[in-house]
Amino acid sequence: MIQTRRYEFLVQNTPQKEWIEKRGILMWLAMFFIELGAGAFVVSSIVGNQLGMLLGWLLCGVLGGGFHLVYLGHPTRFWRMVLSSGWKTSWISRGLAFVTLFLGLGLLHMVLLQWASPVTGLLIAANIFAFLAIIYVGFVMASVNGIPLWNTALLPVLYLVLGVWGGLGLTILTLEATGATTIAVGSVEEWSRIFLVAFIFIVFVYLLTIRYQGATGKTSVRVIVAGKLAPLFWIGVALFGTAFPVGVAIATWVAGLSIPTALLFVLIILELLGDLTLRYCILKAGLYAPLIPSTSYA
């Protein structure tokens, strides 16, 4: 029996556990907070929201970067991955470089903004690296050829939408907290609705595409929408993270009303939880395709 199990990976779909079980939970959280923080910084810098920029920087650097370094096991040695030639071939090394440059340039911009004259070119460079920090995780996962659920160009696009959508939500919260004008808040809310629609569309296309990418891709999608992850997906992502915010937005639009501040806060928190839950489902449902494909193991 032991000998049989040793070679199951040759003929059966094998769950990936490195990034979602035990210590791998740290990687899941790192991905979420890095993209959320970078997204919040970019959006807040565009609307001139200093509190949002600071919050985004802290989420990306302290929480996202902190979880990432702890996951690596040797936090004091991460600089070797950034400075070595590994960045030429490794998306993880590139990602660490993107995050490091974003944090450094972003911090310098906020310091100048507070105590001196800001430099436009510096902010543009910080936002470019923040953008790269948002999408790099999608490229890391898409480069894993053995997992069909990840090995698609749609994943970086999905993570870009998630990062910016989350950043829009956090920017709304900070704008409300600082008493920003209704016009400023309304503008960001409008973009948040657009990204909500984009999120729904891309998730649908993503799952539908993977569904037809062989037996292993079909199995991964089935695990998410009809298997052990279905309650998380349909309740956490579809209902609370998507349907509820859409329903409220439509109801208030039809009634010609604005969303109350307290309810707006709840909606944004639910959207962020939906984001986090979807990432969990994608990581947890990642299956390595068998090395010896067989229709009997589809």
Secondary structure, DSSP 4 states (H G I P E B T S, - for coil): -HHHHHTGGGTS-EE--TTTSGGGHHHHHHHHHHHHHHHHHHHHHHHT-HHHHHHHHHIIIIIIHHHHHHHHS-GGGHHHHHHSGGGGT-HHHHHHHHHHHHHHHHHHHHHHHHHS---HHHHHHHHHHHHHHHHHHHHHHHT-TT-TTT-STHHHHHHHHHHHHHHHHHHHHHHHHTT--HHHHHHHHHHHHHHHHHHHHHHHHHHHHHHTSHHHHHHHHHHHHTSTTHHIIIIIIIIIIIIHHHHHHHHHHHHT-PPPHHHHHHHHHHHHHHHHHHHHHHHHT-EEPPSS--GGG-
